[in-house]
Amino acid sequence: MFKILLKQFAIIALLILAALSSVFGALLPWQKSTVYIDTLTALQSGKSFTQDQFESQMNGVFNFYSPIGQEEVVKFFSNDVLNIITQENFPVDATRFLITYTEPYLFQSNVRHLIFGAMAYENLWLASKSENDYKKSEAYFLKAYAIGRNLPPVLYGMFDLYYRHNDKENLKKIGLEILSYWPDDANVKNTVSSL
């Protein structure tokens, strides 16, 4: 009798676990992605949105509970933001708003998210000429560098930032590091040898 009850309990427990894993592992992430797609569709509809309306729409996505999917939504959203702010003559104030809106959602242990922060602030620095924006870009690159020292997007991103800022000391340091991994890179080699 006890063995039968134990088997029935085990079967019920497995059914509950299977149901919970379906909800948390598939249904909620699917709903979160659907909310994101619906929000993007609404935002791209051509209708004008105030900053408050934009925040309200996107907060609905970011605050939608799902144990899986937040990192991906932030990655896709930050890519969309980067595509928008790198358009020629995109307003500096709108760029700053989009970056500062996205920034709290960035995962500080995710290199892709950190690279977004670095590239976004670099783009803002080039438009605003604010040294504070440059420093934020460099800080994001340095965080990404601490995680992935030999990742090409990090190293080449830092190289480009230092080149644009005319920071010869750091440019040479990163250039030599790039050449230690890819000694045939003629562009980096020429830049470093000219310093």
WOVEN-V880587 format. One record per residue. N is the residue number from 0. RES is the residue in one small letter. SS is DSSP state (a for helix, b for strand, c for the rest). BURIAL is b if it has 16 or more other ideal C-beta (glycine too) atoms within 10 Angstrom, else e. D_LAST is the distance of its C-alpha to the last C-alpha in Angstrom with 1 decimal. Layout:
n: {N & N}
res: {RES & RES}
ss: {SS & SS}
burial: {BURIAL & BURIAL}
d_last: {D_LAST & D_LAST}
//
This chain:
n: {0 & 1 & 2 & 3 & 4 & 5 & 6 & 7 & 8 & 9 & 10 & 11 & 12 & 13 & 14 & 15 & 16 & 17 & 18 & 19 & 20 & 21 & 22 & 23 & 24 & 25 & 26 & 27 & 28 & 29 & 30 & 31 & 32 & 33 & 34 & 35 & 36 & 37 & 38 & 39 & 40 & 41 & 42 & 43 & 44 & 45 & 46 & 47 & 48 & 49 & 50 & 51 & 52 & 53 & 54 & 55 & 56 & 57 & 58 & 59 & 60 & 61 & 62 & 63 & 64 & 65 & 66 & 67 & 68 & 69 & 70 & 71 & 72 & 73 & 74 & 75 & 76 & 77 & 78 & 79 & 80 & 81 & 82 & 83 & 84 & 85 & 86 & 87 & 88 & 89 & 90 & 91 & 92 & 93 & 94 & 95 & 96 & 97 & 98 & 99 & 100 & 101 & 102 & 103 & 104 & 105 & 106 & 107 & 108 & 109 & 110 & 111 & 112 & 113 & 114 & 115 & 116 & 117 & 118 & 119 & 120 & 121 & 122 & 123 & 124 & 125 & 126 & 127 & 128 & 129 & 130 & 131 & 132 & 133 & 134 & 135 & 136 & 137 & 138 & 139 & 140 & 141 & 142 & 143 & 144 & 145 & 146 & 147 & 148 & 149 & 150 & 151 & 152 & 153 & 154 & 155 & 156 & 157 & 158 & 159 & 160 & 161 & 162 & 163 & 164 & 165 & 166 & 167 & 168 & 169 & 170 & 171 & 172 & 173 & 174 & 175 & 176 & 177 & 178 & 179 & 180 & 181 & 182 & 183 & 184 & 185 & 186 & 187 & 188 & 189 & 190 & 191 & 192 & 193 & 194}
res: {m & f & k & i & l & l & k & q & f & a & i & i & a & l & l & i & l & a & a & l & s & s & v & f & g & a & l & l & p & w & q & k & s & t & v & y & i & d & t & l & t & a & l & q & s & g & k & s & f & t & q & d & q & f & e & s & q & m & n & g & v & f & n & f & y & s & p & i & g & q & e & e & v & v & k & f & f & s & n & d & v & l & n & i & i & t & q & e & n & f & p & v & d & a & t & r & f & l & i & t & y & t & e & p & y & l & f & q & s & n & v & r & h & l & i & f & g & a & m & a & y & e & n & l & w & l & a & s & k & s & e & n & d & y & k & k & s & e & a & y & f & l & k & a & y & a & i & g & r & n & l & p & p & v & l & y & g & m & f & d & l & y & y & r & h & n & d & k & e & n & l & k & k & i & g & l & e & i & l & s & y & w & p & d & d & a & n & v & k & n & t & v & s & s & l}
ss: {c & a & a & a & a & a & a & a & a & a & a & a & a & a & a & a & a & a & a & a & a & a & a & a & a & a & a & a & a & a & a & a & a & a & a & a & a & a & a & a & a & a & a & c & c & c & c & c & c & c & a & a & a & a & a & a & a & a & a & a & a & a & c & c & c & c & c & c & c & a & a & a & a & a & a & a & a & a & a & a & a & a & a & a & a & c & c & c & c & c & c & a & a & a & a & a & a & a & a & a & a & a & a & c & c & c & c & c & c & c & a & a & a & a & a & a & a & a & a & a & a & a & a & a & a & a & a & a & c & c & a & a & a & a & a & a & a & a & a & a & a & a & a & a & a & a & a & c & c & c & c & a & a & a & a & a & a & a & a & a & a & a & a & a & a & c & c & a & a & a & a & a & a & a & a & a & a & a & a & a & a & c & c & c & c & a & a & a & a & a & a & a & a & c & c}
burial: {e & e & e & e & e & e & e & e & e & e & e & e & e & e & e & e & e & e & e & e & e & e & e & e & e & e & e & b & b & e & e & b & b & e & b & b & e & e & b & b & e & e & e & e & e & e & e & e & e & e & e & e & e & e & e & e & b & b & e & e & b & b & e & b & e & b & e & e & b & b & e & e & b & b & b & e & b & b & e & e & b & b & e & e & b & e & e & e & e & e & e & b & e & e & b & b & e & b & b & e & b & b & b & e & b & b & e & e & e & e & b & e & b & b & b & b & b & b & b & b & b & b & b & b & b & b & b & b & e & e & e & e & b & b & e & b & b & b & e & b & b & e & b & b & b & e & e & e & e & e & e & e & e & b & b & b & b & b & b & e & b & b & b & e & b & e & b & e & e & e & b & b & e & b & b & e & b & b & e & e & e & e & e & e & b & e & e & b & b & e & b & b & e & e & e}
d_last: {84.0 & 81.0 & 79.1 & 79.7 & 78.5 & 75.4 & 74.7 & 75.3 & 73.0 & 70.3 & 70.7 & 70.6 & 67.5 & 65.7 & 66.8 & 65.4 & 62.1 & 61.9 & 62.6 & 60.1 & 57.4 & 58.2 & 58.0 & 54.8 & 53.0 & 53.9 & 55.9 & 53.8 & 50.4 & 52.0 & 53.4 & 50.0 & 48.3 & 51.3 & 50.9 & 47.1 & 47.9 & 50.8 & 48.6 & 45.9 & 48.7 & 50.1 & 46.8 & 46.1 & 49.6 & 48.7 & 50.5 & 48.7 & 48.0 & 47.5 & 45.0 & 48.0 & 49.3 & 46.0 & 45.7 & 49.3 & 48.8 & 45.7 & 47.2 & 50.0 & 47.6 & 45.6 & 48.7 & 50.7 & 51.5 & 50.5 & 49.3 & 47.3 & 45.2 & 43.4 & 40.0 & 40.4 & 41.6 & 38.6 & 36.3 & 38.0 & 38.3 & 34.7 & 33.8 & 36.3 & 34.8 & 31.2 & 32.7 & 34.5 & 31.8 & 29.2 & 31.7 & 30.8 & 32.1 & 33.5 & 34.5 & 32.3 & 35.5 & 36.6 & 33.2 & 33.3 & 36.9 & 36.2 & 33.3 & 35.3 & 38.3 & 36.7 & 34.7 & 37.8 & 38.6 & 35.3 & 35.8 & 33.3 & 33.5 & 32.9 & 29.3 & 30.3 & 31.6 & 28.5 & 26.2 & 28.6 & 28.2 & 24.4 & 24.4 & 27.3 & 25.7 & 22.5 & 24.7 & 26.6 & 23.7 & 22.6 & 26.2 & 27.1 & 23.9 & 25.2 & 22.8 & 25.5 & 25.2 & 21.4 & 22.3 & 25.1 & 22.9 & 20.5 & 23.7 & 25.1 & 22.0 & 22.1 & 25.9 & 25.4 & 22.8 & 25.4 & 27.9 & 26.0 & 22.9 & 22.6 & 23.7 & 21.6 & 22.4 & 21.3 & 17.9 & 17.1 & 18.5 & 16.4 & 13.2 & 14.6 & 15.7 & 12.4 & 10.8 & 13.9 & 13.9 & 10.4 & 10.4 & 6.8 & 8.7 & 11.0 & 8.8 & 7.2 & 10.9 & 12.5 & 10.5 & 11.5 & 14.9 & 15.3 & 14.6 & 17.2 & 19.7 & 18.8 & 17.1 & 18.0 & 16.1 & 14.5 & 12.9 & 11.0 & 10.3 & 9.0 & 6.7 & 5.4 & 5.5 & 3.8 & 0.0}
//
